[in-house]
Amino acid sequence: MPKETFLRLRDEKQESIVRAAIHEFVEHGFERAKIGVIAKQANVATGSIYQYFEDKRELFVYCAQWSLDLFMKKLDSRADVKNMDIFEYFQDSLFKAEVISEERELVQFLQTVSREPDLMDDSMKAMYDISNDYIKALIQNSKDRGLVRTDIDNEILMEYFIAVTERFRMRWVERSVDFLNMDAQKPDIQAEVKQMLELLKKGMGG
């Protein structure tokens, strides 16, 4: 976690620093990324970065957490998690594709996490904690509405949902980052979502 000095900064300043770091990590990878370059891009002194983060590793891990948290907030802006069930969340894939397309550099950065084995455990844990809490809330909403099986623990339902959708998610992320014409992709994405939704409902449905 960042130091208290970073958390006391205005949100806009925090975002400026994190986005500068993400850009440097995407361009050069963790080992070759330079704190001085990040500081210059964020318009702060190099020493200030070390007042905000213990080291480059902590900054990298926080960037992973921040990126996923931002995606979750953007998704919540469409429909608050409190008012959504797990099937509605999955069905709204076109909106997710649009969010991903808007934030291509963040997606590229999250993809680099898997290419940094020495950092993967910490950064992946930070991301999984955010994602898992979000999905657990959606599953509980679904149980409360009688949409998913109540005889199975939420943890197991979450693992099932993630396992079933992971390959689809990666396929959709790759297309969302690369496509130039989203409208041309919509019929294919909609068809795939419909098929996957049927599988999910048969496996999890109440």
PyMOL commands that place a pseudoatom at each C-alpha (Angstrom):
pseudoatom trace, name=CA, resn=MET, resi=1, chain=A, elem=C, hetatm=0, pos=[0.000, 0.000, 0.000]
pseudoatom trace, name=CA, resn=PRO, resi=2, chain=A, elem=C, hetatm=0, pos=[1.169, 3.565, -0.627]
pseudoatom trace, name=CA, resn=LYS, resi=3, chain=A, elem=C, hetatm=0, pos=[2.239, 5.765, 2.245]
pseudoatom trace, name=CA, resn=GLU, resi=4, chain=A, elem=C, hetatm=0, pos=[-0.095, 8.204, 3.963]
pseudoatom trace, name=CA, resn=THR, resi=5, chain=A, elem=C, hetatm=0, pos=[1.594, 11.098, 2.152]
pseudoatom trace, name=CA, resn=PHE, resi=6, chain=A, elem=C, hetatm=0, pos=[0.304, 9.724, -1.166]
pseudoatom trace, name=CA, resn=LEU, resi=7, chain=A, elem=C, hetatm=0, pos=[-3.204, 9.099, 0.157]
pseudoatom trace, name=CA, resn=ARG, resi=8, chain=A, elem=C, hetatm=0, pos=[-3.418, 12.717, 1.298]
pseudoatom trace, name=CA, resn=LEU, resi=9, chain=A, elem=C, hetatm=0, pos=[-2.866, 13.982, -2.259]
pseudoatom trace, name=CA, resn=ARG, resi=10, chain=A, elem=C, hetatm=0, pos=[-5.793, 15.185, -4.348]
pseudoatom trace, name=CA, resn=ASP, resi=11, chain=A, elem=C, hetatm=0, pos=[-7.373, 12.435, -6.442]
pseudoatom trace, name=CA, resn=GLU, resi=12, chain=A, elem=C, hetatm=0, pos=[-6.252, 14.163, -9.635]
pseudoatom trace, name=CA, resn=LYS, resi=13, chain=A, elem=C, hetatm=0, pos=[-2.617, 14.211, -8.467]
pseudoatom trace, name=CA, resn=GLN, resi=14, chain=A, elem=C, hetatm=0, pos=[-2.753, 10.569, -7.419]
pseudoatom trace, name=CA, resn=GLU, resi=15, chain=A, elem=C, hetatm=0, pos=[-4.116, 9.646, -10.827]
pseudoatom trace, name=CA, resn=SER, resi=16, chain=A, elem=C, hetatm=0, pos=[-1.430, 11.677, -12.598]
pseudoatom trace, name=CA, resn=ILE, resi=17, chain=A, elem=C, hetatm=0, pos=[1.327, 9.807, -10.755]
pseudoatom trace, name=CA, resn=VAL, resi=18, chain=A, elem=C, hetatm=0, pos=[-0.212, 6.387, -11.256]
pseudoatom trace, name=CA, resn=ARG, resi=19, chain=A, elem=C, hetatm=0, pos=[-0.893, 6.906, -14.958]
pseudoatom trace, name=CA, resn=ALA, resi=20, chain=A, elem=C, hetatm=0, pos=[2.661, 8.161, -15.469]
pseudoatom trace, name=CA, resn=ALA, resi=21, chain=A, elem=C, hetatm=0, pos=[3.948, 5.015, -13.760]
pseudoatom trace, name=CA, resn=ILE, resi=22, chain=A, elem=C, hetatm=0, pos=[1.679, 2.751, -15.792]
pseudoatom trace, name=CA, resn=HIS, resi=23, chain=A, elem=C, hetatm=0, pos=[2.871, 4.352, -19.023]
pseudoatom trace, name=CA, resn=GLU, resi=24, chain=A, elem=C, hetatm=0, pos=[6.511, 3.807, -18.050]
pseudoatom trace, name=CA, resn=PHE, resi=25, chain=A, elem=C, hetatm=0, pos=[5.879, 0.174, -17.029]
pseudoatom trace, name=CA, resn=VAL, resi=26, chain=A, elem=C, hetatm=0, pos=[4.062, -0.531, -20.303]
pseudoatom trace, name=CA, resn=GLU, resi=27, chain=A, elem=C, hetatm=0, pos=[6.812, 1.098, -22.361]
pseudoatom trace, name=CA, resn=HIS, resi=28, chain=A, elem=C, hetatm=0, pos=[9.820, -0.443, -20.613]
pseudoatom trace, name=CA, resn=GLY, resi=29, chain=A, elem=C, hetatm=0, pos=[8.714, -3.220, -18.252]
pseudoatom trace, name=CA, resn=PHE, resi=30, chain=A, elem=C, hetatm=0, pos=[9.337, -3.250, -14.527]
pseudoatom trace, name=CA, resn=GLU, resi=31, chain=A, elem=C, hetatm=0, pos=[13.115, -3.678, -14.512]
pseudoatom trace, name=CA, resn=ARG, resi=32, chain=A, elem=C, hetatm=0, pos=[13.884, -0.928, -17.044]
pseudoatom trace, name=CA, resn=ALA, resi=33, chain=A, elem=C, hetatm=0, pos=[11.235, 1.522, -15.833]
pseudoatom trace, name=CA, resn=LYS, resi=34, chain=A, elem=C, hetatm=0, pos=[12.786, 4.592, -14.199]
pseudoatom trace, name=CA, resn=ILE, resi=35, chain=A, elem=C, hetatm=0, pos=[11.382, 6.421, -11.199]
pseudoatom trace, name=CA, resn=GLY, resi=36, chain=A, elem=C, hetatm=0, pos=[12.924, 9.664, -12.480]
pseudoatom trace, name=CA, resn=VAL, resi=37, chain=A, elem=C, hetatm=0, pos=[10.993, 9.412, -15.745]
pseudoatom trace, name=CA, resn=ILE, resi=38, chain=A, elem=C, hetatm=0, pos=[7.762, 8.669, -13.873]
pseudoatom trace, name=CA, resn=ALA, resi=39, chain=A, elem=C, hetatm=0, pos=[8.312, 11.675, -11.621]
pseudoatom trace, name=CA, resn=LYS, resi=40, chain=A, elem=C, hetatm=0, pos=[9.029, 13.952, -14.573]
pseudoatom trace, name=CA, resn=GLN, resi=41, chain=A, elem=C, hetatm=0, pos=[5.904, 12.832, -16.423]
pseudoatom trace, name=CA, resn=ALA, resi=42, chain=A, elem=C, hetatm=0, pos=[3.811, 13.366, -13.278]
pseudoatom trace, name=CA, resn=ASN, resi=43, chain=A, elem=C, hetatm=0, pos=[5.440, 16.761, -12.666]
pseudoatom trace, name=CA, resn=VAL, resi=44, chain=A, elem=C, hetatm=0, pos=[6.771, 15.878, -9.212]
pseudoatom trace, name=CA, resn=ALA, resi=45, chain=A, elem=C, hetatm=0, pos=[10.273, 15.594, -7.784]
pseudoatom trace, name=CA, resn=THR, resi=46, chain=A, elem=C, hetatm=0, pos=[11.920, 12.167, -7.979]
pseudoatom trace, name=CA, resn=GLY, resi=47, chain=A, elem=C, hetatm=0, pos=[12.284, 12.161, -4.200]
pseudoatom trace, name=CA, resn=SER, resi=48, chain=A, elem=C, hetatm=0, pos=[8.546, 12.672, -3.834]
pseudoatom trace, name=CA, resn=ILE, resi=49, chain=A, elem=C, hetatm=0, pos=[7.862, 9.249, -5.364]
pseudoatom trace, name=CA, resn=TYR, resi=50, chain=A, elem=C, hetatm=0, pos=[9.822, 7.669, -2.507]
pseudoatom trace, name=CA, resn=GLN, resi=51, chain=A, elem=C, hetatm=0, pos=[7.798, 9.730, -0.049]
pseudoatom trace, name=CA, resn=TYR, resi=52, chain=A, elem=C, hetatm=0, pos=[4.682, 8.167, -1.549]
pseudoatom trace, name=CA, resn=PHE, resi=53, chain=A, elem=C, hetatm=0, pos=[5.870, 4.580, -2.091]
pseudoatom trace, name=CA, resn=GLU, resi=54, chain=A, elem=C, hetatm=0, pos=[8.484, 2.452, -0.367]
pseudoatom trace, name=CA, resn=ASP, resi=55, chain=A, elem=C, hetatm=0, pos=[10.023, 1.372, -3.666]
pseudoatom trace, name=CA, resn=LYS, resi=56, chain=A, elem=C, hetatm=0, pos=[9.301, 0.673, -7.334]
pseudoatom trace, name=CA, resn=ARG, resi=57, chain=A, elem=C, hetatm=0, pos=[7.823, -2.723, -6.491]
pseudoatom trace, name=CA, resn=GLU, resi=58, chain=A, elem=C, hetatm=0, pos=[5.202, -1.199, -4.209]
pseudoatom trace, name=CA, resn=LEU, resi=59, chain=A, elem=C, hetatm=0, pos=[4.354, 1.347, -6.913]
pseudoatom trace, name=CA, resn=PHE, resi=60, chain=A, elem=C, hetatm=0, pos=[3.925, -1.422, -9.505]
pseudoatom trace, name=CA, resn=VAL, resi=61, chain=A, elem=C, hetatm=0, pos=[1.640, -3.453, -7.245]
pseudoatom trace, name=CA, resn=TYR, resi=62, chain=A, elem=C, hetatm=0, pos=[-0.440, -0.401, -6.412]
pseudoatom trace, name=CA, resn=CYS, resi=63, chain=A, elem=C, hetatm=0, pos=[-0.774, 0.426, -10.119]
pseudoatom trace, name=CA, resn=ALA, resi=64, chain=A, elem=C, hetatm=0, pos=[-2.274, -3.034, -10.694]
pseudoatom trace, name=CA, resn=GLN, resi=65, chain=A, elem=C, hetatm=0, pos=[-4.735, -2.548, -7.853]
pseudoatom trace, name=CA, resn=TRP, resi=66, chain=A, elem=C, hetatm=0, pos=[-5.608, 0.996, -8.973]
pseudoatom trace, name=CA, resn=SER, resi=67, chain=A, elem=C, hetatm=0, pos=[-6.207, -0.076, -12.578]
pseudoatom trace, name=CA, resn=LEU, resi=68, chain=A, elem=C, hetatm=0, pos=[-8.656, -2.817, -11.692]
pseudoatom trace, name=CA, resn=ASP, resi=69, chain=A, elem=C, hetatm=0, pos=[-10.379, -0.596, -9.134]
pseudoatom trace, name=CA, resn=LEU, resi=70, chain=A, elem=C, hetatm=0, pos=[-10.883, 2.058, -11.832]
pseudoatom trace, name=CA, resn=PHE, resi=71, chain=A, elem=C, hetatm=0, pos=[-12.467, -0.487, -14.170]
pseudoatom trace, name=CA, resn=MET, resi=72, chain=A, elem=C, hetatm=0, pos=[-14.829, -1.588, -11.392]
pseudoatom trace, name=CA, resn=LYS, resi=73, chain=A, elem=C, hetatm=0, pos=[-15.842, 2.013, -10.678]
pseudoatom trace, name=CA, resn=LYS, resi=74, chain=A, elem=C, hetatm=0, pos=[-16.529, 2.631, -14.369]
pseudoatom trace, name=CA, resn=LEU, resi=75, chain=A, elem=C, hetatm=0, pos=[-18.669, -0.494, -14.517]
pseudoatom trace, name=CA, resn=ASP, resi=76, chain=A, elem=C, hetatm=0, pos=[-20.527, 0.625, -11.386]
pseudoatom trace, name=CA, resn=SER, resi=77, chain=A, elem=C, hetatm=0, pos=[-21.276, 3.949, -13.087]
pseudoatom trace, name=CA, resn=ARG, resi=78, chain=A, elem=C, hetatm=0, pos=[-23.450, 1.977, -15.520]
pseudoatom trace, name=CA, resn=ALA, resi=79, chain=A, elem=C, hetatm=0, pos=[-25.259, -0.029, -12.842]
pseudoatom trace, name=CA, resn=ASP, resi=80, chain=A, elem=C, hetatm=0, pos=[-24.469, -0.060, -9.144]
pseudoatom trace, name=CA, resn=VAL, resi=81, chain=A, elem=C, hetatm=0, pos=[-23.379, -3.505, -7.941]
pseudoatom trace, name=CA, resn=LYS, resi=82, chain=A, elem=C, hetatm=0, pos=[-26.107, -3.293, -5.272]
pseudoatom trace, name=CA, resn=ASN, resi=83, chain=A, elem=C, hetatm=0, pos=[-28.731, -3.343, -8.027]
pseudoatom trace, name=CA, resn=MET, resi=84, chain=A, elem=C, hetatm=0, pos=[-27.205, -5.967, -10.300]
pseudoatom trace, name=CA, resn=ASP, resi=85, chain=A, elem=C, hetatm=0, pos=[-27.106, -9.764, -10.336]
pseudoatom trace, name=CA, resn=ILE, resi=86, chain=A, elem=C, hetatm=0, pos=[-24.322, -11.995, -11.657]
pseudoatom trace, name=CA, resn=PHE, resi=87, chain=A, elem=C, hetatm=0, pos=[-26.115, -12.660, -14.967]
pseudoatom trace, name=CA, resn=GLU, resi=88, chain=A, elem=C, hetatm=0, pos=[-26.826, -8.977, -15.650]
pseudoatom trace, name=CA, resn=TYR, resi=89, chain=A, elem=C, hetatm=0, pos=[-23.160, -8.263, -14.941]
pseudoatom trace, name=CA, resn=PHE, resi=90, chain=A, elem=C, hetatm=0, pos=[-22.029, -10.809, -17.510]
pseudoatom trace, name=CA, resn=GLN, resi=91, chain=A, elem=C, hetatm=0, pos=[-24.669, -9.859, -20.067]
pseudoatom trace, name=CA, resn=ASP, resi=92, chain=A, elem=C, hetatm=0, pos=[-23.501, -6.247, -20.161]
pseudoatom trace, name=CA, resn=SER, resi=93, chain=A, elem=C, hetatm=0, pos=[-20.344, -7.223, -22.038]
pseudoatom trace, name=CA, resn=LEU, resi=94, chain=A, elem=C, hetatm=0, pos=[-20.634, -4.614, -24.777]
pseudoatom trace, name=CA, resn=PHE, resi=95, chain=A, elem=C, hetatm=0, pos=[-20.379, -1.851, -22.213]
pseudoatom trace, name=CA, resn=LYS, resi=96, chain=A, elem=C, hetatm=0, pos=[-17.339, -3.578, -20.693]
pseudoatom trace, name=CA, resn=ALA, resi=97, chain=A, elem=C, hetatm=0, pos=[-15.793, -3.722, -24.169]
pseudoatom trace, name=CA, resn=GLU, resi=98, chain=A, elem=C, hetatm=0, pos=[-16.310, 0.011, -24.530]
pseudoatom trace, name=CA, resn=VAL, resi=99, chain=A, elem=C, hetatm=0, pos=[-14.682, 0.672, -21.143]
pseudoatom trace, name=CA, resn=ILE, resi=100, chain=A, elem=C, hetatm=0, pos=[-11.716, -1.502, -22.089]
pseudoatom trace, name=CA, resn=SER, resi=101, chain=A, elem=C, hetatm=0, pos=[-11.379, 0.242, -25.423]
pseudoatom trace, name=CA, resn=GLU, resi=102, chain=A, elem=C, hetatm=0, pos=[-11.267, 3.623, -23.663]
pseudoatom trace, name=CA, resn=GLU, resi=103, chain=A, elem=C, hetatm=0, pos=[-8.518, 2.457, -21.306]
pseudoatom trace, name=CA, resn=ARG, resi=104, chain=A, elem=C, hetatm=0, pos=[-6.225, 0.476, -23.597]
pseudoatom trace, name=CA, resn=GLU, resi=105, chain=A, elem=C, hetatm=0, pos=[-3.030, 1.401, -21.779]
pseudoatom trace, name=CA, resn=LEU, resi=106, chain=A, elem=C, hetatm=0, pos=[-4.423, 0.163, -18.475]
pseudoatom trace, name=CA, resn=VAL, resi=107, chain=A, elem=C, hetatm=0, pos=[-5.386, -3.124, -20.130]
pseudoatom trace, name=CA, resn=GLN, resi=108, chain=A, elem=C, hetatm=0, pos=[-1.901, -3.416, -21.616]
pseudoatom trace, name=CA, resn=PHE, resi=109, chain=A, elem=C, hetatm=0, pos=[-0.431, -2.783, -18.191]
pseudoatom trace, name=CA, resn=LEU, resi=110, chain=A, elem=C, hetatm=0, pos=[-2.587, -5.443, -16.518]
pseudoatom trace, name=CA, resn=GLN, resi=111, chain=A, elem=C, hetatm=0, pos=[-1.470, -7.877, -19.194]
pseudoatom trace, name=CA, resn=THR, resi=112, chain=A, elem=C, hetatm=0, pos=[2.185, -7.141, -18.337]
pseudoatom trace, name=CA, resn=VAL, resi=113, chain=A, elem=C, hetatm=0, pos=[1.606, -8.295, -14.762]
pseudoatom trace, name=CA, resn=SER, resi=114, chain=A, elem=C, hetatm=0, pos=[1.718, -11.934, -15.900]
pseudoatom trace, name=CA, resn=ARG, resi=115, chain=A, elem=C, hetatm=0, pos=[5.073, -11.251, -17.567]
pseudoatom trace, name=CA, resn=GLU, resi=116, chain=A, elem=C, hetatm=0, pos=[6.650, -10.145, -14.268]
pseudoatom trace, name=CA, resn=PRO, resi=117, chain=A, elem=C, hetatm=0, pos=[6.882, -13.437, -12.328]
pseudoatom trace, name=CA, resn=ASP, resi=118, chain=A, elem=C, hetatm=0, pos=[8.741, -11.896, -9.392]
pseudoatom trace, name=CA, resn=LEU, resi=119, chain=A, elem=C, hetatm=0, pos=[5.935, -9.379, -8.909]
pseudoatom trace, name=CA, resn=MET, resi=120, chain=A, elem=C, hetatm=0, pos=[2.971, -11.443, -10.003]
pseudoatom trace, name=CA, resn=ASP, resi=121, chain=A, elem=C, hetatm=0, pos=[1.999, -12.848, -6.593]
pseudoatom trace, name=CA, resn=ASP, resi=122, chain=A, elem=C, hetatm=0, pos=[1.638, -9.466, -4.909]
pseudoatom trace, name=CA, resn=SER, resi=123, chain=A, elem=C, hetatm=0, pos=[0.064, -7.638, -7.843]
pseudoatom trace, name=CA, resn=MET, resi=124, chain=A, elem=C, hetatm=0, pos=[-2.290, -10.478, -8.749]
pseudoatom trace, name=CA, resn=LYS, resi=125, chain=A, elem=C, hetatm=0, pos=[-3.406, -10.774, -5.126]
pseudoatom trace, name=CA, resn=ALA, resi=126, chain=A, elem=C, hetatm=0, pos=[-4.211, -7.060, -5.058]
pseudoatom trace, name=CA, resn=MET, resi=127, chain=A, elem=C, hetatm=0, pos=[-6.280, -7.407, -8.236]
pseudoatom trace, name=CA, resn=TYR, resi=128, chain=A, elem=C, hetatm=0, pos=[-7.990, -10.642, -7.214]
pseudoatom trace, name=CA, resn=ASP, resi=129, chain=A, elem=C, hetatm=0, pos=[-9.041, -9.188, -3.868]
pseudoatom trace, name=CA, resn=ILE, resi=130, chain=A, elem=C, hetatm=0, pos=[-10.920, -6.367, -5.625]
pseudoatom trace, name=CA, resn=SER, resi=131, chain=A, elem=C, hetatm=0, pos=[-12.415, -8.593, -8.322]
pseudoatom trace, name=CA, resn=ASN, resi=132, chain=A, elem=C, hetatm=0, pos=[-13.450, -11.365, -5.933]
pseudoatom trace, name=CA, resn=ASP, resi=133, chain=A, elem=C, hetatm=0, pos=[-15.202, -8.983, -3.521]
pseudoatom trace, name=CA, resn=TYR, resi=134, chain=A, elem=C, hetatm=0, pos=[-17.139, -7.540, -6.461]
pseudoatom trace, name=CA, resn=ILE, resi=135, chain=A, elem=C, hetatm=0, pos=[-18.212, -10.950, -7.766]
pseudoatom trace, name=CA, resn=LYS, resi=136, chain=A, elem=C, hetatm=0, pos=[-19.169, -12.194, -4.287]
pseudoatom trace, name=CA, resn=ALA, resi=137, chain=A, elem=C, hetatm=0, pos=[-21.492, -9.206, -3.880]
pseudoatom trace, name=CA, resn=LEU, resi=138, chain=A, elem=C, hetatm=0, pos=[-23.116, -9.970, -7.245]
pseudoatom trace, name=CA, resn=ILE, resi=139, chain=A, elem=C, hetatm=0, pos=[-23.591, -13.618, -6.281]
pseudoatom trace, name=CA, resn=GLN, resi=140, chain=A, elem=C, hetatm=0, pos=[-25.230, -12.683, -2.984]
pseudoatom trace, name=CA, resn=ASN, resi=141, chain=A, elem=C, hetatm=0, pos=[-27.544, -10.313, -4.874]
pseudoatom trace, name=CA, resn=SER, resi=142, chain=A, elem=C, hetatm=0, pos=[-28.423, -13.211, -7.161]
pseudoatom trace, name=CA, resn=LYS, resi=143, chain=A, elem=C, hetatm=0, pos=[-29.154, -15.506, -4.220]
pseudoatom trace, name=CA, resn=ASP, resi=144, chain=A, elem=C, hetatm=0, pos=[-31.360, -12.869, -2.608]
pseudoatom trace, name=CA, resn=ARG, resi=145, chain=A, elem=C, hetatm=0, pos=[-33.362, -12.704, -5.854]
pseudoatom trace, name=CA, resn=GLY, resi=146, chain=A, elem=C, hetatm=0, pos=[-33.630, -16.486, -6.133]
pseudoatom trace, name=CA, resn=LEU, resi=147, chain=A, elem=C, hetatm=0, pos=[-31.614, -16.555, -9.350]
pseudoatom trace, name=CA, resn=VAL, resi=148, chain=A, elem=C, hetatm=0, pos=[-28.795, -18.900, -8.290]
pseudoatom trace, name=CA, resn=ARG, resi=149, chain=A, elem=C, hetatm=0, pos=[-28.614, -22.047, -6.212]
pseudoatom trace, name=CA, resn=THR, resi=150, chain=A, elem=C, hetatm=0, pos=[-28.751, -21.425, -2.480]
pseudoatom trace, name=CA, resn=ASP, resi=151, chain=A, elem=C, hetatm=0, pos=[-27.442, -24.882, -1.563]
pseudoatom trace, name=CA, resn=ILE, resi=152, chain=A, elem=C, hetatm=0, pos=[-23.920, -23.995, -2.734]
pseudoatom trace, name=CA, resn=ASP, resi=153, chain=A, elem=C, hetatm=0, pos=[-21.510, -21.746, -0.838]
pseudoatom trace, name=CA, resn=ASN, resi=154, chain=A, elem=C, hetatm=0, pos=[-20.833, -18.299, -2.330]
pseudoatom trace, name=CA, resn=GLU, resi=155, chain=A, elem=C, hetatm=0, pos=[-17.108, -19.059, -2.500]
pseudoatom trace, name=CA, resn=ILE, resi=156, chain=A, elem=C, hetatm=0, pos=[-17.727, -22.123, -4.679]
pseudoatom trace, name=CA, resn=LEU, resi=157, chain=A, elem=C, hetatm=0, pos=[-20.165, -20.235, -6.908]
pseudoatom trace, name=CA, resn=MET, resi=158, chain=A, elem=C, hetatm=0, pos=[-17.572, -17.492, -7.335]
pseudoatom trace, name=CA, resn=GLU, resi=159, chain=A, elem=C, hetatm=0, pos=[-14.862, -20.001, -8.315]
pseudoatom trace, name=CA, resn=TYR, resi=160, chain=A, elem=C, hetatm=0, pos=[-17.233, -21.624, -10.798]
pseudoatom trace, name=CA, resn=PHE, resi=161, chain=A, elem=C, hetatm=0, pos=[-18.195, -18.288, -12.371]
pseudoatom trace, name=CA, resn=ILE, resi=162, chain=A, elem=C, hetatm=0, pos=[-14.555, -17.209, -12.735]
pseudoatom trace, name=CA, resn=ALA, resi=163, chain=A, elem=C, hetatm=0, pos=[-13.468, -20.562, -14.167]
pseudoatom trace, name=CA, resn=VAL, resi=164, chain=A, elem=C, hetatm=0, pos=[-16.278, -20.660, -16.741]
pseudoatom trace, name=CA, resn=THR, resi=165, chain=A, elem=C, hetatm=0, pos=[-15.829, -17.058, -17.911]
pseudoatom trace, name=CA, resn=GLU, resi=166, chain=A, elem=C, hetatm=0, pos=[-12.041, -16.616, -17.744]
pseudoatom trace, name=CA, resn=ARG, resi=167, chain=A, elem=C, hetatm=0, pos=[-11.218, -17.795, -21.269]
pseudoatom trace, name=CA, resn=PHE, resi=168, chain=A, elem=C, hetatm=0, pos=[-14.103, -15.778, -22.675]
pseudoatom trace, name=CA, resn=ARG, resi=169, chain=A, elem=C, hetatm=0, pos=[-12.917, -12.717, -20.759]
pseudoatom trace, name=CA, resn=MET, resi=170, chain=A, elem=C, hetatm=0, pos=[-9.402, -12.992, -22.202]
pseudoatom trace, name=CA, resn=ARG, resi=171, chain=A, elem=C, hetatm=0, pos=[-10.783, -13.432, -25.728]
pseudoatom trace, name=CA, resn=TRP, resi=172, chain=A, elem=C, hetatm=0, pos=[-12.970, -10.374, -25.290]
pseudoatom trace, name=CA, resn=VAL, resi=173, chain=A, elem=C, hetatm=0, pos=[-10.157, -8.270, -23.738]
pseudoatom trace, name=CA, resn=GLU, resi=174, chain=A, elem=C, hetatm=0, pos=[-7.832, -8.993, -26.660]
pseudoatom trace, name=CA, resn=ARG, resi=175, chain=A, elem=C, hetatm=0, pos=[-10.490, -8.017, -29.176]
pseudoatom trace, name=CA, resn=SER, resi=176, chain=A, elem=C, hetatm=0, pos=[-11.464, -4.906, -27.224]
pseudoatom trace, name=CA, resn=VAL, resi=177, chain=A, elem=C, hetatm=0, pos=[-7.889, -3.638, -27.170]
pseudoatom trace, name=CA, resn=ASP, resi=178, chain=A, elem=C, hetatm=0, pos=[-7.285, -4.258, -30.861]
pseudoatom trace, name=CA, resn=PHE, resi=179, chain=A, elem=C, hetatm=0, pos=[-10.495, -3.564, -32.700]
pseudoatom trace, name=CA, resn=LEU, resi=180, chain=A, elem=C, hetatm=0, pos=[-10.849, -0.403, -34.757]
pseudoatom trace, name=CA, resn=ASN, resi=181, chain=A, elem=C, hetatm=0, pos=[-14.552, -0.726, -35.477]
pseudoatom trace, name=CA, resn=MET, resi=182, chain=A, elem=C, hetatm=0, pos=[-16.570, -1.731, -32.438]
pseudoatom trace, name=CA, resn=ASP, resi=183, chain=A, elem=C, hetatm=0, pos=[-19.871, -1.740, -34.352]
pseudoatom trace, name=CA, resn=ALA, resi=184, chain=A, elem=C, hetatm=0, pos=[-18.611, -4.536, -36.584]
pseudoatom trace, name=CA, resn=GLN, resi=185, chain=A, elem=C, hetatm=0, pos=[-17.817, -6.632, -33.496]
pseudoatom trace, name=CA, resn=LYS, resi=186, chain=A, elem=C, hetatm=0, pos=[-21.175, -6.203, -31.738]
pseudoatom trace, name=CA, resn=PRO, resi=187, chain=A, elem=C, hetatm=0, pos=[-23.157, -9.048, -33.398]
pseudoatom trace, name=CA, resn=ASP, resi=188, chain=A, elem=C, hetatm=0, pos=[-20.372, -11.576, -32.666]
pseudoatom trace, name=CA, resn=ILE, resi=189, chain=A, elem=C, hetatm=0, pos=[-19.959, -10.435, -29.068]
pseudoatom trace, name=CA, resn=GLN, resi=190, chain=A, elem=C, hetatm=0, pos=[-23.723, -10.500, -28.480]
pseudoatom trace, name=CA, resn=ALA, resi=191, chain=A, elem=C, hetatm=0, pos=[-23.998, -14.037, -29.860]
pseudoatom trace, name=CA, resn=GLU, resi=192, chain=A, elem=C, hetatm=0, pos=[-21.124, -15.276, -27.699]
pseudoatom trace, name=CA, resn=VAL, resi=193, chain=A, elem=C, hetatm=0, pos=[-22.537, -13.600, -24.593]
pseudoatom trace, name=CA, resn=LYS, resi=194, chain=A, elem=C, hetatm=0, pos=[-25.926, -15.229, -25.162]
pseudoatom trace, name=CA, resn=GLN, resi=195, chain=A, elem=C, hetatm=0, pos=[-24.385, -18.695, -25.490]
pseudoatom trace, name=CA, resn=MET, resi=196, chain=A, elem=C, hetatm=0, pos=[-22.161, -18.278, -22.430]
pseudoatom trace, name=CA, resn=LEU, resi=197, chain=A, elem=C, hetatm=0, pos=[-25.095, -16.902, -20.422]
pseudoatom trace, name=CA, resn=GLU, resi=198, chain=A, elem=C, hetatm=0, pos=[-27.084, -20.059, -21.146]
pseudoatom trace, name=CA, resn=LEU, resi=199, chain=A, elem=C, hetatm=0, pos=[-24.210, -22.190, -19.846]
pseudoatom trace, name=CA, resn=LEU, resi=200, chain=A, elem=C, hetatm=0, pos=[-23.906, -20.105, -16.703]
pseudoatom trace, name=CA, resn=LYS, resi=201, chain=A, elem=C, hetatm=0, pos=[-27.614, -20.260, -15.943]
pseudoatom trace, name=CA, resn=LYS, resi=202, chain=A, elem=C, hetatm=0, pos=[-27.682, -24.038, -16.365]
pseudoatom trace, name=CA, resn=GLY, resi=203, chain=A, elem=C, hetatm=0, pos=[-24.729, -24.454, -14.019]
pseudoatom trace, name=CA, resn=MET, resi=204, chain=A, elem=C, hetatm=0, pos=[-25.593, -21.836, -11.378]
pseudoatom trace, name=CA, resn=GLY, resi=205, chain=A, elem=C, hetatm=0, pos=[-29.310, -21.180, -11.798]
pseudoatom trace, name=CA, resn=GLY, resi=206, chain=A, elem=C, hetatm=0, pos=[-31.653, -21.581, -8.852]
for i in range(1, 206): cmd.bond("trace and resi %d" % i, "trace and resi %d" % (i + 1))
show_as sticks, trace
zoom trace
